[in-house]
Protein backbone atom coordinates (compact mmCIF):
# COMPACT_ATOMS: atom_id res chain seq x y z
CA UNK A 1 0.00 0.00 0.00
CA UNK A 2 2.78 2.42 0.88
CA UNK A 3 4.68 1.93 -2.37
CA UNK A 4 1.45 2.00 -4.38
CA UNK A 5 0.79 5.46 -2.94
CA UNK A 6 4.08 6.60 -4.50
CA UNK A 7 2.95 5.57 -7.97
CA UNK A 8 4.83 2.28 -8.03
CA UNK A 9 3.14 -0.44 -10.09
CA UNK A 10 5.87 -3.04 -10.52
CA UNK A 11 8.08 -4.92 -8.09
CA UNK A 12 11.57 -6.39 -8.11
CA UNK A 13 12.62 -8.50 -5.13
CA UNK A 14 14.74 -11.35 -3.88
CA UNK A 15 13.58 -14.79 -4.92
CA UNK A 16 12.95 -17.92 -2.83
CA UNK A 17 15.36 -20.78 -2.38
CA UNK A 18 16.14 -22.60 -5.61
CA UNK A 19 14.86 -24.53 -7.40
CA UNK A 20 11.80 -22.33 -7.83
CA UNK A 21 8.45 -23.86 -8.73
CA UNK A 22 5.55 -22.34 -10.61
CA UNK A 23 3.36 -22.88 -7.56
CA UNK A 24 5.62 -20.89 -5.23
CA UNK A 25 6.09 -18.08 -7.76
CA UNK A 26 2.37 -17.86 -8.46
CA UNK A 27 1.65 -17.53 -4.76
CA UNK A 28 4.06 -14.60 -4.50
CA UNK A 29 2.65 -12.94 -7.60
CA UNK A 30 -0.94 -13.30 -6.39
CA UNK A 31 -0.06 -11.68 -3.06
CA UNK A 32 1.31 -8.66 -4.89
CA UNK A 33 -1.63 -8.52 -7.30
CA UNK A 34 -3.97 -8.25 -4.35
CA UNK A 35 -2.23 -4.96 -3.55
CA UNK A 36 -2.35 -3.71 -7.13
CA UNK A 37 1.29 -4.58 -7.87
CA UNK A 38 2.88 -6.77 -10.50
CA UNK A 39 6.04 -8.82 -9.98
CA UNK A 40 8.43 -8.19 -12.86
CA UNK A 41 11.82 -9.39 -11.56
CA UNK A 42 13.24 -11.85 -9.04
CA UNK A 43 16.85 -12.08 -7.92
CA UNK A 44 18.20 -15.62 -7.98
CA UNK A 45 21.02 -16.98 -5.82
CA UNK A 46 22.20 -20.15 -4.14
CA UNK A 47 24.46 -21.49 -6.91
CA UNK A 48 27.85 -20.84 -5.35
CA UNK A 49 29.45 -24.00 -6.71
CA UNK A 50 28.83 -22.71 -10.22
CA UNK A 51 30.34 -19.34 -9.35
CA UNK A 52 33.46 -20.92 -7.85
CA UNK A 53 33.74 -23.73 -10.41
CA UNK A 54 33.55 -26.41 -7.73
CA UNK A 55 32.34 -29.99 -7.77
CA UNK A 56 28.55 -29.98 -7.91
CA UNK A 57 28.25 -26.95 -10.15
CA UNK A 58 26.19 -28.88 -12.71
CA UNK A 59 23.63 -29.63 -10.00
CA UNK A 60 23.53 -25.95 -9.06
CA UNK A 61 23.12 -24.96 -12.69
CA UNK A 62 20.24 -27.40 -13.13
CA UNK A 63 18.50 -25.81 -10.15
CA UNK A 64 18.92 -22.43 -11.80
CA UNK A 65 17.57 -23.80 -15.08
CA UNK A 66 14.55 -25.32 -13.32
CA UNK A 67 13.91 -21.96 -11.69
CA UNK A 68 14.10 -20.15 -15.04
CA UNK A 69 11.62 -22.61 -16.52
CA UNK A 70 9.26 -21.96 -13.59
CA UNK A 71 9.63 -18.21 -14.14
CA UNK A 72 8.66 -18.67 -17.77
CA UNK A 73 5.63 -20.75 -16.82
CA UNK A 74 4.20 -17.96 -14.65
CA UNK A 75 5.13 -15.12 -17.00
CA UNK A 76 7.93 -13.60 -14.92
CA UNK A 77 9.93 -11.67 -17.53
CA UNK A 78 13.32 -11.07 -15.85
CA UNK A 79 15.62 -12.99 -13.52
CA UNK A 80 18.53 -11.05 -12.05
CA UNK A 81 21.69 -12.58 -10.58
CA UNK A 82 25.16 -11.81 -9.25
CA UNK A 83 28.43 -13.55 -10.09
CA UNK A 84 30.76 -12.33 -7.37
CA UNK A 85 33.56 -14.46 -5.99
CA UNK A 86 33.40 -11.98 -3.11
CA UNK A 87 31.60 -8.66 -2.69
CA UNK A 88 33.84 -6.31 -0.75
CA UNK A 89 31.14 -4.52 1.21
CA UNK A 90 33.63 -4.15 4.07
CA UNK A 91 34.75 -0.97 2.30
CA UNK A 92 31.41 0.76 2.82
CA UNK A 93 30.89 3.44 5.42
CA UNK A 94 28.56 6.33 6.23
CA UNK A 95 29.14 9.97 5.37
CA UNK A 96 27.08 13.00 6.33
CA UNK A 97 25.42 14.70 3.39
CA UNK A 98 23.30 17.80 3.03
CA UNK A 99 21.32 18.68 6.12
CA UNK A 100 22.88 15.74 7.95
CA UNK A 101 21.42 13.07 5.68
CA UNK A 102 23.23 9.73 5.73
CA UNK A 103 25.09 8.80 2.54
CA UNK A 104 26.90 5.60 1.61
CA UNK A 105 30.63 6.00 0.93
CA UNK A 106 33.15 3.46 -0.38
CA UNK A 107 36.90 3.58 0.26
CA UNK A 108 39.03 0.78 -1.19
CA UNK A 109 42.08 1.88 0.80
CA UNK A 110 40.47 0.48 3.95
CA UNK A 111 40.07 -2.98 2.47
CA UNK A 112 42.69 -3.28 -0.26
CA UNK A 113 44.84 -5.74 1.67
CA UNK A 114 42.12 -7.89 3.23
CA UNK A 115 42.96 -11.60 2.81
CA UNK A 116 40.71 -14.17 1.12
CA UNK A 117 38.02 -15.76 3.28
CA UNK A 118 38.57 -19.40 4.19
CA UNK A 119 35.27 -20.58 2.70
CA UNK A 120 35.72 -18.56 -0.50
CA UNK A 121 39.40 -18.59 -1.38
CA UNK A 122 41.04 -16.49 -4.07
CA UNK A 123 39.87 -16.76 -7.68
CA UNK A 124 41.83 -15.36 -10.60
CA UNK A 125 40.02 -13.11 -13.05
CA UNK A 126 40.30 -15.48 -16.02
CA UNK A 127 39.09 -18.39 -13.89
CA UNK A 128 35.98 -16.37 -13.04
CA UNK A 129 35.48 -15.73 -16.77
CA UNK A 130 35.74 -19.45 -17.44
CA UNK A 131 33.17 -20.12 -14.72
CA UNK A 132 30.64 -17.57 -15.98
CA UNK A 133 31.12 -18.78 -19.57
CA UNK A 134 30.31 -22.34 -18.52
CA UNK A 135 27.28 -21.04 -16.62
CA UNK A 136 25.92 -18.88 -19.44
CA UNK A 137 26.27 -21.54 -22.12
CA UNK A 138 24.07 -23.77 -19.97
CA UNK A 139 21.43 -21.30 -18.80
CA UNK A 140 20.93 -18.83 -21.67
CA UNK A 141 19.38 -21.41 -24.05
CA UNK A 142 16.97 -22.35 -21.26
CA UNK A 143 16.12 -18.68 -20.72
CA UNK A 144 15.50 -18.22 -24.45
CA UNK A 145 13.15 -21.19 -24.55
CA UNK A 146 11.33 -20.00 -21.42
CA UNK A 147 11.00 -16.41 -22.65
CA UNK A 148 12.89 -15.07 -19.64
CA UNK A 149 15.60 -12.40 -19.78
CA UNK A 150 18.67 -12.67 -17.54
CA UNK A 151 20.26 -9.58 -15.97
CA UNK A 152 23.71 -9.81 -14.41
CA UNK A 153 24.32 -7.05 -11.89
CA UNK A 154 27.67 -5.22 -12.22
CA UNK A 155 30.21 -5.65 -9.44
CA UNK A 156 29.27 -3.04 -6.84
CA UNK A 157 31.58 -2.02 -5.27
CA UNK A 158 33.72 -2.47 -8.43
CA UNK A 159 37.39 -2.52 -7.32
CA UNK A 160 39.75 -4.74 -9.34
CA UNK A 161 40.37 -7.23 -6.52
CA UNK A 162 37.96 -8.28 -3.77
CA UNK A 163 39.75 -10.26 -1.02
CA UNK A 164 42.07 -11.81 -3.57
CA UNK A 165 39.46 -12.48 -6.27
CA UNK A 166 39.04 -10.82 -9.65
CA UNK A 167 35.86 -8.92 -10.52
CA UNK A 168 34.49 -9.86 -13.95
CA UNK A 169 31.85 -7.12 -13.89
CA UNK A 170 34.03 -4.37 -12.44
CA UNK A 171 34.82 -2.61 -15.72
CA UNK A 172 33.07 -1.59 -18.93
CA UNK A 173 35.29 -4.01 -20.81
CA UNK A 174 33.92 -6.76 -18.60
CA UNK A 175 30.30 -5.74 -19.17
CA UNK A 176 30.78 -5.85 -22.94
CA UNK A 177 32.65 -9.13 -22.77
CA UNK A 178 29.81 -10.66 -20.74
CA UNK A 179 27.08 -9.99 -23.31
CA UNK A 180 29.29 -11.31 -26.12
CA UNK A 181 29.79 -14.73 -24.51
CA UNK A 182 26.35 -15.86 -25.65
CA UNK A 183 24.97 -13.11 -27.90
CA UNK A 184 21.26 -12.93 -27.10
CA UNK A 185 18.77 -10.44 -25.65
CA UNK A 186 18.27 -13.03 -22.93
CA UNK A 187 21.92 -12.64 -21.86
CA UNK A 188 21.94 -9.08 -20.57
CA UNK A 189 22.94 -6.85 -17.71
CA UNK A 190 21.48 -4.67 -15.02
CA UNK A 191 22.47 -1.20 -16.15
CA UNK A 192 23.32 1.08 -13.24
CA UNK A 193 24.35 4.69 -14.02
CA UNK A 194 25.81 5.03 -10.55
CA UNK A 195 28.12 2.05 -10.97
CA UNK A 196 28.94 3.26 -14.48
CA UNK A 197 30.22 6.51 -13.03
CA UNK A 198 31.99 4.65 -10.21
CA UNK A 199 34.15 2.90 -12.81
CA UNK A 200 34.93 6.23 -14.49
CA UNK A 201 32.66 5.90 -17.53
CA UNK A 202 29.98 8.14 -19.08
CA UNK A 203 26.59 6.67 -18.07
CA UNK A 204 24.69 8.18 -21.01
CA UNK A 205 27.11 6.78 -23.59
CA UNK A 206 27.22 3.39 -21.89
CA UNK A 207 23.43 3.29 -21.65
CA UNK A 208 23.22 4.01 -25.38
CA UNK A 209 25.71 1.24 -26.25
CA UNK A 210 23.77 -1.44 -24.37
CA UNK A 211 20.34 -0.15 -25.46
CA UNK A 212 21.40 -0.38 -29.09
CA UNK A 213 22.15 -4.06 -28.53
CA UNK A 214 18.94 -4.71 -26.56
CA UNK A 215 20.76 -6.19 -23.60
CA UNK A 216 19.66 -3.93 -20.73
CA UNK A 217 17.28 -6.30 -18.99
CA UNK A 218 16.98 -4.31 -15.78
CA UNK A 219 17.98 -0.76 -14.84
CA UNK A 220 18.89 0.83 -11.54
CA UNK A 221 18.77 4.60 -11.10
CA UNK A 222 21.40 6.07 -8.81
CA UNK A 223 23.85 8.97 -8.63
CA UNK A 224 27.38 9.24 -7.21
CA UNK A 225 30.33 11.53 -6.73
CA UNK A 226 33.47 9.70 -7.79
CA UNK A 227 36.95 10.54 -6.51
CA UNK A 228 39.08 7.60 -7.68
CA UNK A 229 37.57 5.33 -10.35
CA UNK A 230 36.57 1.94 -8.94
CA UNK A 231 38.03 2.79 -5.53
CA UNK A 232 36.59 5.90 -3.85
CA UNK A 233 33.13 7.40 -4.28
CA UNK A 234 30.00 8.53 -2.42
CA UNK A 235 26.43 7.59 -3.28
CA UNK A 236 24.51 10.88 -3.15
CA UNK A 237 21.04 12.31 -3.72
CA UNK A 238 19.83 11.84 -7.27
CA UNK A 239 19.95 15.60 -7.90
CA UNK A 240 23.51 16.33 -6.78
CA UNK A 241 25.92 13.80 -8.27
CA UNK A 242 27.99 13.56 -11.45
CA UNK A 243 25.55 11.46 -13.47
CA UNK A 244 23.30 13.18 -16.02
CA UNK A 245 20.17 11.49 -14.67
CA UNK A 246 17.88 13.15 -17.22
CA UNK A 247 20.25 12.16 -20.01
CA UNK A 248 20.17 8.53 -18.85
CA UNK A 249 16.37 8.51 -18.69
CA UNK A 250 16.14 10.12 -22.15
CA UNK A 251 18.37 7.37 -23.54
CA UNK A 252 16.16 4.66 -22.05
CA UNK A 253 13.01 6.33 -23.40
CA UNK A 254 14.54 7.02 -26.81
CA UNK A 255 15.31 3.32 -27.28
CA UNK A 256 11.91 2.17 -26.03
CA UNK A 257 13.30 0.41 -22.97
CA UNK A 258 10.25 -1.48 -21.59
CA UNK A 259 11.47 -2.99 -18.33
CA UNK A 260 11.98 -1.83 -14.74
CA UNK A 261 13.78 1.28 -13.51
CA UNK A 262 14.66 0.83 -9.84
CA UNK A 263 15.76 3.95 -7.88
CA UNK A 264 17.81 2.04 -5.34
CA UNK A 265 20.04 2.93 -2.36
CA UNK A 266 18.01 5.91 -1.06
CA UNK A 267 19.71 8.39 1.29
CA UNK A 268 19.05 8.10 5.01
CA UNK A 269 16.57 10.82 6.01
CA UNK A 270 15.84 12.03 9.55
CA UNK A 271 12.15 11.22 9.16
CA UNK A 272 13.06 7.56 8.78
CA UNK A 273 15.46 7.67 11.70
CA UNK A 274 12.74 9.14 13.91
CA UNK A 275 9.76 7.16 12.56
CA UNK A 276 10.92 4.03 10.74
CA UNK A 277 8.28 2.07 8.83
CA UNK A 278 8.48 -1.68 9.52
CA UNK A 279 9.48 -3.70 6.49
CA UNK A 280 11.00 -0.82 4.52
CA UNK A 281 14.60 -1.10 5.68
CA UNK A 282 14.33 2.18 7.53
CA UNK A 283 14.37 4.28 4.36
CA UNK A 284 10.77 4.83 3.26
CA UNK A 285 11.01 8.62 3.10
CA UNK A 286 14.30 8.47 1.22
CA UNK A 287 12.75 5.91 -1.12
CA UNK A 288 9.75 8.20 -1.67
CA UNK A 289 12.15 10.97 -2.68
CA UNK A 290 14.04 8.79 -5.17
CA UNK A 291 10.83 7.37 -6.66
CA UNK A 292 9.35 10.84 -7.11
CA UNK A 293 12.54 12.10 -8.76
CA UNK A 294 12.70 9.10 -11.09
CA UNK A 295 9.02 9.46 -12.07
CA UNK A 296 9.56 13.15 -12.86
CA UNK A 297 12.56 12.31 -15.03
CA UNK A 298 10.53 9.65 -16.84
CA UNK A 299 7.65 12.03 -17.52
CA UNK A 300 10.00 14.78 -18.71
CA UNK A 301 12.02 12.45 -20.95
CA UNK A 302 8.85 10.98 -22.45
CA UNK A 303 7.49 14.47 -23.18
CA UNK A 304 10.72 15.53 -24.87
CA UNK A 305 10.86 12.42 -27.04
CA UNK A 306 7.25 13.01 -28.09
CA UNK A 307 8.06 16.59 -28.97
CA UNK A 308 6.10 18.04 -26.06
Secondary structure, 3 states (H helix, E strand, C coil): CHHHHCCCCEEEEECCCCCCCHHHHHHHHHHHHHCCCEEEEEEECCCHHHHHCCCCHHHHHHHHHHHHHHHHHHCCCEEEECCCCCCCHHHEEEEECHHHCEEEEEEHHHCCCCCCCCCCCCCCHHHHHHHHHHHHHHHHHHHHHHCCEEEEECCCCCCCEECCEECCCCCHHHHHHHHHHCCCCCEEEEEEHHHHHHCCCCHHHHHHHHHHCCCEEEEECCEEEEEECCCEEEEECCCCCCCCHHHHHHHHHHCCCCCCEECCCCCECHHHHHCCCCCCCCCHHHHHHHHHHHHHHHHHHHHHHCCC
